[in-house]
Amino acid sequence: MLLVGSQAPDFTLYDQDGKEHSLSSYQGRKVILYFYPKDSTSGCTTQACGFRDRYPAIKEKGAVVLGISKDSIKSHQKFAASNDLPFPVLSDPQCKVIQMYDVWKEKSMYGKKYMGVERSTYLIDENGVIVKALSKVKPKDNPADMLEAL
């Protein structure tokens, strides 16, 4: 994880509609930047829908939500549409931003080790400084925790 108090690395990625998003373009607003393993899986859907349900309150506090996974734009289109997501989900198929934010980790399932995205969330302030960094977040609790942190 990147350290609280450090400058969040700038990046540019494409969302589910093929629109370009740069972190620097959100200067002046708080950003909830969350990394998740895979579209349309139960935990990732729970987390995304939690942010969706709290999105009006998050916007009211002057913040935006950006989700990032290594899934394709096409996969993100289906995921966002089927869950009515009102915020961008960004595609990072080369894992460049995922690695910049130190969430590409060795994982283990059924005794097999593999590399994957560790479910993590950053809260970035209006000046691009990381004010909260959470790893191994629980999909059900993370959206409410982040709203409270705002």
N, CA, C and O of each residue as an XYZ file, in Angstrom:
600
protein
N       0.833     -1.194      0.000
C       0.000      0.000      0.000
C       0.872      1.249      0.000
O       1.955      1.284      0.584
N       0.368      2.254     -0.664
C       1.040      3.544     -0.616
C       0.736      4.182      0.739
O      -0.284      3.886      1.362
N       1.619      5.045      1.179
C       1.510      5.618      2.516
C       0.553      6.796      2.575
O       0.490      7.619      1.662
N      -0.187      6.855      3.668
C      -1.022      8.022      3.951
C      -0.099      9.221      4.054
O       0.962      9.139      4.672
N      -0.495     10.333      3.455
C       0.314     11.546      3.448
C       1.148     11.699      2.192
O       1.713     12.765      1.945
N       1.231     10.634      1.388
C       1.990     10.728      0.134
C       1.091     11.193     -1.011
O      -0.132     11.066     -0.957
N       1.727     11.727     -2.033
C       1.003     12.178     -3.220
C       0.524     10.955     -3.999
O       1.298     10.032     -4.255
N      -0.747     10.955     -4.371
C      -1.292      9.852     -5.167
C      -0.732      9.939     -6.587
O      -0.794     11.001     -7.206
N      -0.191      8.846     -7.107
C       0.341      8.877     -8.477
C      -0.764      9.180     -9.500
O      -1.855      8.611     -9.449
N      -0.454     10.077    -10.412
C      -1.418     10.407    -11.468
C      -1.445      9.265    -12.481
O      -0.460      8.546    -12.652
N      -2.572      9.114    -13.138
C      -2.739      8.083    -14.159
C      -3.831      8.506    -15.118
O      -4.603      9.423    -14.837
N      -3.886      7.832    -16.248
C      -4.968      8.004    -17.209
C      -5.401      6.616    -17.667
O      -4.588      5.828    -18.150
N      -6.697      6.325    -17.508
C      -7.285      5.054    -17.939
C      -8.638      5.326    -18.596
O      -9.192      6.419    -18.482
N      -9.152      4.316    -19.279
C     -10.456      4.431    -19.951
C     -11.531      3.719    -19.142
O     -11.293      2.676    -18.533
N     -12.735      4.319    -19.153
C     -13.854      3.733    -18.415
C     -14.696      2.819    -19.306
O     -14.328      2.522    -20.442
N     -15.822      2.387    -18.769
C     -16.702      1.448    -19.456
C     -17.284      2.015    -20.757
O     -17.755      1.256    -21.604
N     -17.257      3.320    -20.916
C     -17.767      3.945    -22.141
C     -16.647      4.374    -23.086
O     -16.904      5.021    -24.101
N     -15.420      4.019    -22.759
C     -14.283      4.408    -23.587
C     -13.828      5.831    -23.337
O     -13.016      6.364    -24.093
N     -14.345      6.458    -22.279
C     -13.977      7.840    -21.934
C     -12.717      7.820    -21.077
O     -12.571      6.987    -20.183
N     -11.810      8.752    -21.364
C     -10.538      8.854    -20.656
C     -10.721      9.571    -19.317
O     -11.418     10.582    -19.230
N     -10.087      9.033    -18.283
C     -10.105      9.650    -16.948
C      -8.678      9.736    -16.440
O      -7.936      8.755    -16.469
N      -8.301     10.924    -15.972
C      -7.004     11.126    -15.319
C      -7.273     11.541    -13.887
O      -8.180     12.331    -13.627
N      -6.493     11.016    -12.958
C      -6.677     11.401    -11.566
C      -6.529     12.917    -11.410
O      -7.271     13.544    -10.655
N      -5.575     13.492    -12.123
C      -5.327     14.940    -12.007
C      -6.534     15.783    -12.422
O      -6.650     16.933    -11.999
N      -7.427     15.237    -13.237
C      -8.608     15.998    -13.655
C      -9.632     16.120    -12.522
O     -10.600     16.873    -12.635
N      -9.418     15.384    -11.441
C     -10.319     15.463    -10.289
C      -9.750     16.345     -9.181
O     -10.272     16.367     -8.066
N      -8.670     17.076     -9.498
C      -8.078     18.024     -8.539
C      -9.184     18.940     -8.024
O     -10.004     19.422     -8.805
N      -9.211     19.183     -6.717
C     -10.240     20.028     -6.130
C     -11.420     19.230     -5.595
O     -12.317     19.791     -4.965
N     -11.424     17.911     -5.844
C     -12.481     17.037     -5.328
C     -11.829     15.850     -4.619
O     -10.716     15.447     -4.956
N     -12.529     15.305     -3.644
C     -12.055     14.087     -3.005
C     -12.360     12.911     -3.931
O     -13.369     12.910     -4.636
N     -11.482     11.916     -3.921
C     -11.645     10.744     -4.773
C     -11.565      9.478     -3.919
O     -10.603      9.270     -3.180
N     -12.589      8.644     -4.035
C     -12.529      7.293     -3.481
C     -12.068      6.421     -4.639
O     -12.804      6.207     -5.602
N     -10.859      5.927     -4.536
C     -10.249      5.106     -5.586
C     -10.187      3.679     -5.066
O      -9.430      3.369     -4.147
N     -11.006      2.807     -5.677
C     -10.999      1.436     -5.171
C     -10.600      0.455     -6.257
O     -10.994      0.573     -7.417
N      -9.806     -0.514     -5.839
C      -9.290     -1.555     -6.723
C      -9.986     -2.862     -6.360
O     -10.088     -3.225     -5.188
N     -10.458     -3.556     -7.380
C     -11.171     -4.800     -7.135
C     -10.703     -5.873     -8.121
O     -10.228     -5.547     -9.209
N     -10.836     -7.161     -7.744
C     -10.278     -8.228     -8.569
C     -10.962     -8.488     -9.907
O     -10.276     -8.595    -10.924
N     -12.304     -8.592     -9.942
C     -12.924     -9.052    -11.186
C     -14.386     -8.644    -11.283
O     -15.152     -8.781    -10.329
N     -14.758     -8.141    -12.457
C     -16.155     -7.793    -12.728
C     -17.066     -9.001    -12.525
O     -16.678    -10.145    -12.763
N     -18.279     -8.713    -12.082
C     -19.385     -9.682    -12.024
C     -19.151    -10.880    -11.107
O     -19.825    -11.901    -11.244
N     -18.212    -10.768    -10.180
C     -18.075    -11.789     -9.145
C     -18.851    -11.296     -7.920
O     -19.137    -10.104     -7.807
N     -19.184    -12.190     -7.022
C     -20.088    -11.808     -5.934
C     -19.534    -10.681     -5.064
O     -20.243     -9.712     -4.794
N     -18.278    -10.791     -4.622
C     -17.707     -9.752     -3.767
C     -17.587     -8.413     -4.478
O     -17.885     -7.366     -3.904
N     -17.153     -8.454     -5.721
C     -16.962     -7.210     -6.475
C     -18.307     -6.544     -6.789
O     -18.409     -5.317     -6.797
N     -19.321     -7.348     -7.045
C     -20.660     -6.806     -7.297
C     -21.220     -6.194     -6.016
O     -21.809     -5.113     -6.054
N     -21.044     -6.871     -4.889
C     -21.496     -6.346     -3.598
C     -20.847     -4.989     -3.316
O     -21.522     -4.042     -2.912
N     -19.539     -4.904     -3.533
C     -18.812     -3.662     -3.274
C     -19.286     -2.551     -4.210
O     -19.577     -1.444     -3.758
N     -19.366     -2.839     -5.509
C     -19.785     -1.828     -6.484
C     -21.200     -1.329     -6.192
O     -21.467     -0.130     -6.270
N     -22.101     -2.247     -5.859
C     -23.481     -1.849     -5.567
C     -23.572     -1.054     -4.272
O     -24.438     -0.192     -4.130
N     -22.679     -1.341     -3.325
C     -22.616     -0.543     -2.102
C     -22.219      0.887     -2.401
O     -22.788      1.821     -1.836
N     -21.241      1.070     -3.292
C     -20.862      2.431     -3.708
C     -21.990      3.080     -4.507
O     -22.260      4.271     -4.352
N     -22.646      2.293     -5.360
C     -23.781      2.820     -6.138
C     -24.867      3.355     -5.204
O     -25.363      4.466     -5.393
N     -25.231      2.566     -4.202
C     -26.315      2.951     -3.299
C     -25.965      4.172     -2.468
O     -26.857      4.909     -2.047
N     -24.688      4.398     -2.226
C     -24.246      5.544     -1.420
C     -23.759      6.714     -2.284
O     -23.341      7.748     -1.764
N     -23.820      6.540     -3.582
C     -23.253      7.556     -4.479
C     -23.877      8.946     -4.295
O     -23.141      9.932     -4.291
N     -25.191      9.065     -4.144
C     -25.742     10.419     -3.914
C     -25.145     11.089     -2.670
O     -24.842     12.282     -2.698
N     -24.977     10.339     -1.590
C     -24.393     10.900     -0.359
C     -22.917     11.221     -0.557
O     -22.417     12.211     -0.023
N     -22.218     10.385     -1.324
C     -20.802     10.627     -1.611
C     -20.656     11.909     -2.429
O     -19.799     12.742     -2.135
N     -21.493     12.066     -3.455
C     -21.459     13.285     -4.285
C     -21.783     14.521     -3.452
O     -21.186     15.582     -3.632
N     -22.730     14.367     -2.547
C     -23.128     15.478     -1.673
C     -21.938     15.986     -0.856
O     -21.866     17.169     -0.523
N     -21.009     15.089     -0.537
C     -19.816     15.454      0.228
C     -18.675     15.919     -0.683
O     -17.544     16.103     -0.231
N     -18.987     16.105     -1.970
C     -18.009     16.640     -2.905
C     -16.981     15.635     -3.391
O     -15.887     16.012     -3.810
N     -17.332     14.353     -3.336
C     -16.382     13.313     -3.733
C     -16.879     12.542     -4.957
O     -18.057     12.588     -5.311
N     -15.953     11.841     -5.583
C     -16.272     10.954     -6.698
C     -15.745      9.556     -6.366
O     -14.880      9.390     -5.506
N     -16.277      8.573     -7.052
C     -15.826      7.188     -6.907
C     -15.245      6.739     -8.233
O     -15.843      6.961     -9.286
N     -14.084      6.110     -8.186
C     -13.472      5.492     -9.359
C     -13.099      4.061     -8.984
O     -12.349      3.837     -8.034
N     -13.625      3.098     -9.733
C     -13.267      1.704     -9.532
C     -12.252      1.300    -10.589
O     -12.326      1.761    -11.728
N     -11.305      0.444    -10.225
C     -10.286     -0.022    -11.182
C     -10.115     -1.526    -11.041
O      -9.980     -2.054     -9.937
N     -10.123     -2.203    -12.181
C      -9.725     -3.611    -12.236
C      -8.997     -3.839    -13.556
O      -8.933     -2.949    -14.404
N      -8.450     -5.038    -13.719
C      -7.734     -5.330    -14.963
C      -8.652     -5.843    -16.065
O      -8.185     -6.196    -17.148
N      -9.962     -5.886    -15.795
C     -10.917     -6.327    -16.815
C     -10.962     -5.352    -17.990
O     -10.576     -4.189    -17.871
N     -11.435     -5.848    -19.109
C     -11.509     -5.060    -20.341
C     -12.645     -4.028    -20.280
O     -13.534     -4.110    -19.433
N     -12.592     -3.076    -21.180
C     -13.659     -2.080    -21.300
C     -14.981     -2.788    -21.573
O     -16.007     -2.425    -20.998
N     -14.968     -3.793    -22.443
C     -16.189     -4.538    -22.779
C     -16.778     -5.217    -21.530
O     -17.990     -5.182    -21.315
N     -15.925     -5.823    -20.724
C     -16.378     -6.449    -19.481
C     -16.968     -5.392    -18.544
O     -18.004     -5.612    -17.916
N     -16.291     -4.239    -18.460
C     -16.780     -3.139    -17.622
C     -18.136     -2.631    -18.101
O     -18.985     -2.270    -17.286
N     -18.345     -2.600    -19.418
C     -19.638     -2.150    -19.961
C     -20.766     -3.020    -19.417
O     -21.778     -2.509    -18.937
N     -20.586     -4.322    -19.496
C     -21.608     -5.256    -19.001
C     -21.799     -5.116    -17.497
O     -22.929     -5.083    -17.012
N     -20.701     -5.034    -16.764
C     -20.737     -4.940    -15.304
C     -21.458     -3.660    -14.866
O     -22.334     -3.701    -14.002
N     -21.087     -2.540    -15.459
C     -21.690     -1.249    -15.096
C     -23.167     -1.213    -15.472
O     -23.995     -0.733    -14.697
N     -23.500     -1.717    -16.657
C     -24.891     -1.695    -17.123
C     -25.780     -2.610    -16.280
O     -26.884     -2.225    -15.896
N     -25.302     -3.805    -15.996
C     -26.142     -4.764    -15.265
C     -26.350     -4.365    -13.808
O     -27.280     -4.844    -13.160
N     -25.481     -3.484    -13.288
C     -25.605     -3.049    -11.893
C     -25.949     -1.568    -11.756
O     -25.928     -1.029    -10.650
N     -26.266     -0.905    -12.873
C     -26.628      0.525    -12.867
C     -25.611      1.381    -12.123
O     -25.980      2.208    -11.289
N     -24.333      1.183    -12.426
C     -23.290      1.939    -11.732
C     -23.240      3.373    -12.256
O     -23.104      3.586    -13.461
N     -23.349      4.359    -11.358
C     -23.347      5.765    -11.776
C     -21.953      6.393    -11.815
O     -21.816      7.594    -12.048
N     -20.928      5.585    -11.589
C     -19.555      6.092    -11.540
C     -18.696      5.281    -12.508
O     -19.072      4.178    -12.907
N     -17.538      5.833    -12.885
C     -16.660      5.140    -13.831
C     -15.974      3.920    -13.216
O     -15.505      3.954    -12.078
N     -15.930      2.848    -13.997
C     -15.062      1.718    -13.676
C     -13.997      1.694    -14.763
O     -14.305      1.627    -15.953
N     -12.757      1.750    -14.341
C     -11.642      1.954    -15.251
C     -10.914      0.654    -15.545
O     -10.734     -0.193    -14.670
N     -10.502      0.517    -16.787
C      -9.837     -0.687    -17.256
C      -8.322     -0.508    -17.240
O      -7.789      0.437    -17.821
N      -7.639     -1.435    -16.562
C      -6.176     -1.419    -16.463
C      -5.634     -2.807    -16.819
O      -5.059     -3.486    -15.968
N      -5.817     -3.230    -18.085
C      -5.442     -4.602    -18.461
C      -3.949     -4.901    -18.326
O      -3.576     -6.058    -18.131
N      -3.097     -3.898    -18.425
C      -1.650     -4.119    -18.255
C      -1.216     -3.989    -16.791
O      -0.038     -4.149    -16.471
N      -2.162     -3.702    -15.917
C      -1.915     -3.584    -14.466
C      -0.905     -2.492    -14.112
O      -0.251     -2.573    -13.072
N      -0.770     -1.483    -14.955
C       0.192     -0.410    -14.666
C      -0.215      0.393    -13.438
O       0.597      0.614    -12.539
N      -1.476      0.830    -13.398
C      -1.948      1.623    -12.261
C      -2.089      0.729    -11.030
O      -1.786      1.144     -9.912
N      -2.547     -0.487    -11.249
C      -2.669     -1.458    -10.160
C      -1.312     -1.637     -9.477
O      -1.241     -1.700     -8.250
N      -0.244     -1.718    -10.258
C       1.093     -1.853     -9.685
C       1.584     -0.535     -9.068
O       2.244     -0.546     -8.029
N       1.265      0.594     -9.706
C       1.655      1.898     -9.149
C       1.092      2.085     -7.739
O       1.736      2.681     -6.876
N      -0.108      1.570     -7.522
C      -0.771      1.725     -6.226
C      -0.516      0.537     -5.289
O      -1.135      0.425     -4.230
N       0.399     -0.344     -5.693
C       0.870     -1.447     -4.865
C      -0.264     -2.363     -4.385
O      -0.318     -2.728     -3.210
N      -1.165     -2.730     -5.301
C      -2.250     -3.644     -4.945
C      -2.189     -4.944     -5.760
O      -3.115     -5.752     -5.692
N      -1.119     -5.156     -6.524
C      -0.883     -6.397     -7.262
C      -0.085     -7.301     -6.329
O       1.101     -7.064     -6.096
N      -0.721     -8.322     -5.803
C      -0.128     -9.119     -4.733
C      -0.202    -10.612     -5.039
O      -1.007    -11.067     -5.852
N       0.665    -11.355     -4.359
C       0.560    -12.813     -4.434
C      -0.622    -13.244     -3.572
O      -0.759    -12.844     -2.416
N      -1.470    -14.075     -4.177
C      -2.646    -14.576     -3.482
C      -2.600    -16.097     -3.501
O      -1.769    -16.698     -4.181
N      -3.492    -16.699     -2.753
C      -3.522    -18.151     -2.687
C      -4.972    -18.636     -2.640
O      -5.792    -18.109     -1.889
N      -5.272    -19.649     -3.457
C      -6.598    -20.253     -3.428
C      -6.434    -21.758     -3.616
O      -5.789    -22.213     -4.561
N      -7.019    -22.508     -2.716
C      -6.924    -23.980     -2.759
C      -5.482    -24.444     -2.865
O      -5.177    -25.405     -3.572
N      -4.597    -23.754     -2.155
C      -3.190    -24.141     -2.126
C      -2.359    -23.661     -3.299
O      -1.139    -23.821     -3.303
N      -3.016    -23.066     -4.309
C      -2.279    -22.557     -5.475
C      -1.994    -21.073     -5.281
O      -2.868    -20.301     -4.887
N      -0.760    -20.693     -5.565
C      -0.380    -19.284     -5.478
C      -0.480    -18.648     -6.864
O      -0.149    -19.264     -7.877
N      -0.940    -17.408     -6.879
C      -1.071    -16.670     -8.134
C      -1.031    -15.180     -7.823
O      -1.184    -14.773     -6.672
N      -0.825    -14.378     -8.851
C      -0.814    -12.922     -8.685
C      -2.203    -12.376     -9.013
O      -2.860    -12.827     -9.951
N      -2.631    -11.398     -8.221
C      -3.943    -10.805     -8.458
C      -4.090     -9.492     -7.717
O      -3.215     -9.083     -6.953
N      -5.217     -8.842     -7.960
C      -5.514     -7.558     -7.314
C      -6.009     -7.818     -5.894
O      -6.957     -8.574     -5.681
N      -5.356     -7.182     -4.935
C      -5.827     -7.223     -3.551
C      -6.864     -6.112     -3.396
O      -6.571     -4.944     -3.653
N      -8.057     -6.472     -2.980
C      -9.141     -5.496     -2.840
C      -8.689     -4.392     -1.874
O      -8.497     -4.634     -0.683
N      -8.526     -3.188     -2.407
C      -7.954     -2.077     -1.643
C      -8.643     -0.776     -2.022
O      -9.163     -0.633     -3.129
N      -8.640      0.169     -1.090
C      -9.292      1.455     -1.329
C      -8.434      2.586     -0.784
O      -7.867      2.500      0.306
N      -8.358      3.646     -1.577
C      -7.659      4.871     -1.178
C      -8.651      6.021     -1.158
O      -9.514      6.126     -2.029
N      -8.520      6.873     -0.166
C      -9.234      8.140     -0.154
C      -8.190      9.217     -0.415
O      -7.208      9.349      0.315
N      -8.428      9.977     -1.470
C      -7.479     11.003     -1.916
C      -8.142     12.361     -1.744
O      -9.283     12.556     -2.163
N      -7.435     13.296     -1.132
C      -8.039     14.610     -0.879
C      -8.000     15.510     -2.114
O      -7.529     15.108     -3.178
N      -8.502     16.730     -1.949
C      -8.631     17.685     -3.056
C      -7.293     18.072     -3.682
O      -7.252     18.558     -4.812
N      -6.198     17.856     -2.948
C      -4.861     18.201     -3.443
C      -4.095     16.988     -3.970
O      -2.912     17.089     -4.296
N      -4.769     15.851     -4.053
C      -4.120     14.657     -4.576
C      -3.285     13.904     -3.557
O      -2.431     13.100     -3.929
N      -3.521     14.155     -2.273
C      -2.776     13.488     -1.206
C      -3.622     12.339     -0.644
O      -4.821     12.492     -0.415
N      -2.986     11.205     -0.430
C      -3.678     10.044      0.135
C      -3.933     10.304      1.619
O      -2.996     10.518      2.389
N      -5.209     10.281      2.015
C      -5.553     10.531      3.415
C      -6.026      9.257      4.121
O      -6.111      9.220      5.349
N      -6.330      8.222      3.347
C      -6.707      6.931      3.921
C      -6.320      5.852      2.925
O      -6.523      6.008      1.721
N      -5.764      4.758      3.428
C      -5.351      3.635      2.584
C      -5.735      2.340      3.293
O      -5.261      2.057      4.394
N      -6.597      1.562      2.651
C      -7.097      0.330      3.264
C      -6.845     -0.855      2.339
O      -7.170     -0.803      1.153
N      -6.267     -1.920      2.882
C      -6.058     -3.131      2.090
C      -6.936     -4.252      2.639
O      -7.413     -4.197      3.772
N      -7.135     -5.264      1.805
C      -7.946     -6.427      2.176
C      -9.297     -6.000      2.749
O      -9.744     -6.533      3.764
N      -9.941     -5.038      2.094
C     -11.222     -4.525      2.589
C     -12.331     -5.558      2.377
O     -12.250     -6.400      1.483
N     -13.348     -5.478      3.203
C     -14.520     -6.339      3.070
C     -15.498     -5.660      2.109
O     -15.871     -4.506      2.320
N     -15.917     -6.370      1.054
C     -16.779     -5.768      0.032
C     -18.061     -5.165      0.594
O     -18.518     -4.124      0.122
N     -18.638     -5.812      1.594
C     -19.911     -5.347      2.157
C     -19.721     -4.065      2.974
O     -20.575     -3.179      2.944
N     -18.608     -3.966      3.701
C     -18.395     -2.853      4.629
C     -17.694     -1.644      4.010
O     -17.891     -0.518      4.467
N     -16.890     -1.860      2.991
C     -16.031     -0.816      2.442
C     -16.778      0.447      2.005
O     -16.336      1.543      2.350
N     -17.889      0.351      1.262
C     -18.567      1.592      0.842
C     -19.045      2.438      2.014
O     -18.879      3.658      1.995
N     -19.633      1.820      3.032
C     -20.098      2.573      4.198
C     -18.924      3.175      4.961
O     -18.996      4.312      5.429
N     -17.841      2.407      5.084
C     -16.641      2.916      5.771
C     -16.078      4.139      5.056
O     -15.654      5.098      5.700
N     -16.072      4.106      3.729
C     -15.516      5.231      2.976
C     -16.419      6.456      3.045
O     -15.931      7.583      3.126
N     -17.723      6.244      3.014
C     -18.659      7.365      3.174
C     -18.443      8.012      4.542
O     -18.431      9.237      4.659
N     -18.277      7.207      5.547
C     -18.031      7.731      6.894
C     -16.715      8.501      6.949
O     -16.620      9.520      7.633
N     -15.707      8.021      6.235
C     -14.396      8.678      6.231
C     -14.455     10.064      5.576
O     -13.637     10.933      5.879
N     -15.422     10.262      4.682
C     -15.547     11.565      4.029
C     -15.995     12.615      5.031
O     -16.158     13.781      4.673
